[in-house]
């Protein structure tokens, strides 16, 4: 079973995190925290203050993606 982030542990803008993707584990830094629904690349990502979406830039590719906190693992920078 994969790692599940404790929802009580909030991650913040600038934090270094990792997540699973089709290409394996990816690392990146949080750019923004969305606490309301956001239209991103033609898709509405649902977010609330209690269940935000995190906008993250990949360290390797500079690709930007949105993920829920439960998909993220905090890394020590």
N, C-alpha and C positions, 0 to 999 in steps of 0.2 A: 504494500500500500504506500502511496506517495506521502510526502510531508504535507501536513496541514498547518498553516499559520494560525496561531492563537488569535482570534479576532479582537481580544482585549489589548494585544500588542500592536499599536498603530505604527505604521511606517510613515515617514515624512518626506517632503521635497528634499532632494539631495541624497537621500539614503541609497546605499548600494544594495541591490536585491538580485535574486535569481529566480527563474521560473522554467518550467518545462515547455518545450515547443516541439513541433514535428522534427526539427533538426537536433533535438537533444536539449540539455540544460543551457540556458542563456543567462548572461549577466548584464546588468545595466543600472542606470541611475534614474530615480523618480524625478520627473520634470514638473508635474502638476498633479493635484488631487481633485477629482471631480466629485461633488456631493449632490449633483442633480443630473438628470438624464442628459447625455451629450451625443450629438450626431457626429460620428467620426468615420470618414471614408465611406459614407453612404449607409451606415448602419447605426441605429440608436443603441447606445450602451446605457443600460439602466443603472442608476446610482442614487444613493441617498446619503445623508450624513452618517447613518449607522452602517452603511454598506457601500462605501465609495468605490469608484474606479480610479486606478492609478495609471497615469500616463508615463511611460518608461521608454528611455532611449537605450538601445542595445550598445554595449561597449564595443563590439566587433564591427557591426554593420551600420550603426547610426539609425537603424530602422526604429520607428516609434510605434508602440503598441499600447493598448489599454488592457488592464487586468484587474480583477477583484483581488482584495487583500489575501483571501484564502489560497490564492494560487502562488503567492510570493513567499520567498524565504529571505530573511534579512541576512546580509553578509557583513562581516567586519571589514571596513575599508582600510 
